[in-house]
């Protein structure tokens, strides 16, 4: 608790409460998925991280929301402490999400996904049969994202910098303009790396083959024509400093959803949940409360 309290203090946030519980879920292909569970009662929210990240990216945001909802963050297959797999297609991730929600016993969860996690969350909501989504939140992702603008992030996670461990990653992050506190960056990268037998470090994810970005971009584009089918409340959150999703693209997609809205979280880039966790938590709380008032 002390570590999390210090992390929250460094980020300028209130006392976050205890660490979440580590939980595991069965995958339909026999593998296992790891997650973090902040406890509490329903309504439940499933949080999905972006590519090359893990459930830990939601630590501060979910700590702020733990009194509002039952927050569970998932390590996508091949990421964090979840088992690796042979299939990393969007449908495979979607099947994992459906299985996790079934194991949690949730009938009307809220789904929140950032970047890759947002694509997975959207397609999981659209293809759901065992549950009816209460809402969907896409964090800094929507049709019209700039793939070119993500080149610096892709170069960062593919570079050999990781071999030097957390200090090397923090130094490079600073070179790229990271404004988070040292404590936040230490926590971010410590959760994403693992030490090799020779003392060097590697990312804590399956990197045996290249990411199929074309496949991912196709599934983002598919959402454009599927937007009219998103009958549940849908919020697109854009980081005010994001180079990957413009305000125009975010608003255009929100306008295509029958019950869509767009929100900008200031002082945040692509990783809104890490750059401004309180801003994202406030946006989510207002969104969920507004939906409750409408349904009531």
C-alpha positions in Angstrom: 0.0 0.0 0.0 2.9 2.3 0.8 4.2 2.0 -2.8 0.8 2.7 -4.3 0.3 5.6 -2.0 3.7 7.1 -2.9 2.9 6.6 -6.6 -0.5 8.4 -6.2 1.2 11.2 -4.2 3.8 11.7 -6.9 1.0 12.0 -9.5 -0.8 14.5 -7.4 -3.7 12.2 -6.6 -5.5 11.3 -3.3 -4.9 8.2 -1.2 -5.7 5.3 -3.7 -6.5 2.5 -1.2 -5.0 -1.0 -1.3 -3.4 -2.8 -4.3 -5.8 -4.7 -6.5 -6.0 -8.5 -6.3 -4.3 -10.5 -9.1 -6.8 -12.8 -10.7 -6.7 -15.4 -13.5 -9.2 -16.5 -16.1 -9.3 -19.5 -18.4 -8.9 -19.0 -22.1 -11.0 -21.0 -24.5 -7.9 -22.4 -26.2 -6.5 -23.7 -22.9 -4.3 -20.7 -22.0 -4.8 -18.4 -19.0 -5.3 -14.7 -18.8 -4.1 -12.5 -15.9 -6.0 -9.5 -14.5 -6.2 -7.0 -11.7 -9.4 -6.7 -9.6 -10.1 -3.7 -7.4 -13.0 -5.5 -5.7 -16.3 -4.0 -4.8 -19.8 -4.7 -6.1 -21.3 -4.3 -9.5 -21.8 -2.6 -11.9 -18.7 -4.0 -13.3 -16.2 -2.4 -15.7 -13.7 -4.3 -17.8 -10.6 -2.2 -18.8 -8.5 -3.2 -21.8 -5.0 -1.8 -22.4 -3.2 -0.8 -25.6 -0.6 -2.7 -27.6 2.7 -3.4 -25.7 1.1 -2.3 -22.4 -0.5 -4.3 -19.6 -3.3 -4.1 -17.0 -1.0 -2.1 -14.8 -1.5 0.9 -17.1 -4.9 1.4 -15.4 -3.6 1.3 -11.8 -4.1 5.0 -10.8 -7.3 5.5 -12.9 -9.0 2.4 -11.4 -7.8 3.2 -7.9 -9.8 6.5 -8.3 -12.8 4.6 -9.6 -12.9 1.7 -7.2 -15.7 3.2 -5.1 -17.8 3.9 -8.2 -17.6 0.5 -10.0 -16.2 -3.0 -9.7 -13.0 -2.4 -11.8 -11.2 -5.3 -13.5 -8.3 -4.7 -15.9 -7.1 -7.5 -18.1 -3.7 -8.4 -19.6 -4.5 -9.2 -23.2 -3.2 -12.5 -24.5 0.6 -12.3 -25.0 0.9 -9.3 -22.8 1.9 -8.9 -19.1 1.3 -12.0 -17.1 -1.2 -13.6 -19.6 -0.1 -16.7 -21.5 1.3 -16.3 -25.0 -0.7 -17.7 -28.0 -0.4 -18.5 -31.6 -3.3 -16.3 -32.6 -3.3 -12.6 -31.9 -6.1 -11.6 -34.2 -8.8 -9.2 -33.1 -11.4 -12.1 -33.1 -9.1 -14.1 -30.8 -8.9 -11.1 -28.3 -12.7 -10.7 -28.6 -13.2 -14.3 -27.7 -11.0 -13.8 -24.6 -13.1 -10.8 -23.5 -16.4 -12.7 -23.9 -14.9 -15.6 -21.9 -13.7 -13.3 -19.1 -17.1 -11.5 -18.8 -18.8 -14.9 -18.6 -16.5 -16.1 -15.9 -17.1 -12.9 -14.0 -20.9 -13.5 -14.3 -21.5 -10.0 -15.6 -24.7 -9.4 -17.6 -24.4 -5.7 -18.3 -20.8 -4.5 -18.0 -19.3 -1.2 -19.0 -16.3 -1.7 -21.4 -13.3 0.7 -21.5 -10.5 0.2 -24.0 -7.4 2.2 -24.9 -5.9 2.0 -28.4 -5.8 -1.7 -29.3 -7.9 -2.4 -26.3 -10.6 0.0 -27.6 -10.7 -1.9 -30.9 -11.1 -5.2 -29.0 -13.7 -3.7 -26.7 -15.8 -2.3 -29.5 -15.9 -5.6 -31.5 -16.5 -7.5 -28.3 -19.5 -5.3 -27.6 -20.8 -5.6 -31.1 -20.6 -9.4 -31.1 -21.8 -10.1 -27.5 -24.4 -12.8 -27.0 -24.1 -13.6 -23.3 -24.2 -10.0 -22.1 -25.6 -6.6 -23.1 -23.0 -3.8 -22.8 -24.1 -0.9 -20.6 -21.6 1.4 -22.3 -18.5 1.5 -24.3 -15.6 4.0 -23.9 -12.8 4.2 -26.6 -9.7 5.9 -25.3 -7.7 7.7 -28.0 -8.8 5.4 -30.8 -11.5 5.6 -33.5 -11.6 5.4 -37.3 -9.4 8.1 -38.7 -6.4 7.5 -36.3 -3.1 8.5 -37.8 -0.9 5.4 -38.0 2.0 7.5 -39.2 1.9 9.6 -36.0 2.4 6.4 -33.9 5.8 5.8 -35.5 7.7 7.1 -32.5 5.8 4.9 -30.1 6.4 1.9 -32.3 10.1 2.6 -32.7 10.3 3.0 -28.9 8.9 -0.5 -28.2 10.9 -2.1 -31.0 14.3 -0.6 -30.1 17.1 -2.3 -28.2 16.7 0.3 -25.4 14.8 -2.3 -23.4 18.0 -4.4 -22.9 19.2 -1.7 -20.5 16.2 -2.1 -18.2 14.0 0.5 -16.5 16.7 3.3 -16.3 17.4 3.1 -20.0 13.7 3.2 -20.8 13.1 6.2 -18.6 16.0 8.1 -20.2 14.6 7.4 -23.6 11.1 8.3 -22.6 12.4 11.6 -21.3 14.1 12.2 -24.6 10.8 11.7 -26.3 9.1 14.3 -24.0 7.6 12.2 -21.2 6.4 14.5 -18.5 5.4 12.0 -15.8 7.2 11.8 -12.5 10.1 9.4 -12.0 7.9 7.3 -9.7 5.2 7.0 -12.4 7.8 6.0 -15.1 9.5 3.5 -12.8 6.2 1.9 -12.1 5.2 1.9 -15.8 8.3 0.2 -17.1 8.9 -2.1 -14.1 5.5 -3.7 -14.9 6.4 -4.1 -18.6 9.9 -5.7 -18.5 11.4 -9.0 -17.4 15.1 -9.8 -16.8 16.9 -12.4 -19.0 19.4 -15.0 -17.7 22.3 -12.9 -19.0 21.2 -9.8 -17.0 19.7 -7.9 -19.9 16.0 -7.1 -20.0 13.2 -7.7 -22.5 9.6 -6.6 -22.8 7.1 -8.7 -20.9 5.2 -9.7 -24.0 5.3 -12.1 -26.9 7.4 -10.6 -29.6 8.2 -13.8 -31.6 6.7 -12.3 -34.7 5.8 -8.8 -36.0 2.5 -7.2 -35.1 0.0 -7.3 -37.9 -0.8 -3.6 -38.0 -2.7 -4.0 -41.3 -5.1 -6.4 -39.6 -5.6 -4.0 -36.7 -6.1 -1.0 -38.9 -8.7 -2.9 -40.9 -10.7 -3.6 -37.7 -10.5 0.1 -36.8 -11.9 1.0 -40.2 -14.7 -1.6 -39.9 -16.0 0.3 -36.9 -16.9 3.2 -39.2 -19.7 1.2 -40.9 -20.6 -0.6 -37.7 -21.2 2.6 -35.8 -24.9 2.8 -36.4 -25.3 -0.6 -34.6 -23.7 0.8 -31.4 -27.0 1.5 -29.7 -25.5 1.6 -26.2 -23.9 4.9 -24.9 -20.5 5.3 -26.5 -17.9 7.8 -25.5 -14.8 8.6 -27.4 -12.1 10.1 -25.2 -9.2 12.0 -26.9 -6.0 13.0 -25.1 -5.7 16.8 -25.6 -2.1 16.4 -26.7 -2.6 13.3 -28.7 -0.9 13.1 -32.2 -2.6 9.9 -33.0 -6.3 10.8 -32.8 -7.5 14.3 -33.9 -10.4 16.0 -32.3 -12.2 16.0 -35.6 -11.8 12.2 -36.1 -13.0 11.6 -32.5 -16.0 13.8 -33.0 -16.9 12.4 -36.4 -17.1 8.8 -35.0 -19.0 9.9 -31.9 -21.5 11.6 -34.2 -22.0 8.4 -36.1 -23.0 6.4 -33.0 -26.7 6.6 -32.1 -25.8 7.5 -28.5 -22.3 8.8 -28.9 -20.4 11.6 -27.2 -16.8 12.9 -27.3 -14.7 14.1 -24.5 -11.2 15.7 -24.5 -9.0 15.0 -21.5 -6.4 17.8 -21.3 -2.8 17.4 -20.5 -2.7 13.9 -21.9 -1.3 12.3 -24.9 -2.2 8.9 -26.4 -1.9 7.1 -23.0 -4.6 9.2 -21.4 -5.0 6.8 -18.4 -1.3 7.3 -17.4 -0.9 11.0 -18.4 -4.0 12.2 -16.6 -5.7 9.4 -14.7 -7.8 11.8 -12.6 -9.0 13.5 -15.8 -10.0 10.2 -17.4 -11.6 9.1 -14.1 -13.7 12.2 -14.0 -14.8 11.8 -17.6 -15.8 8.2 -17.0 -17.7 9.0 -13.8 -19.7 11.8 -15.6 -20.4 9.6 -18.5 -21.6 6.7 -16.4 -23.6 8.9 -14.1 -25.3 10.6 -17.1 -26.3 7.3 -18.5 -27.7 6.2 -15.1 -29.9 9.3 -15.0 -31.2 8.8 -18.5 -32.0 5.1 -17.8 -33.6 6.1 -14.5 
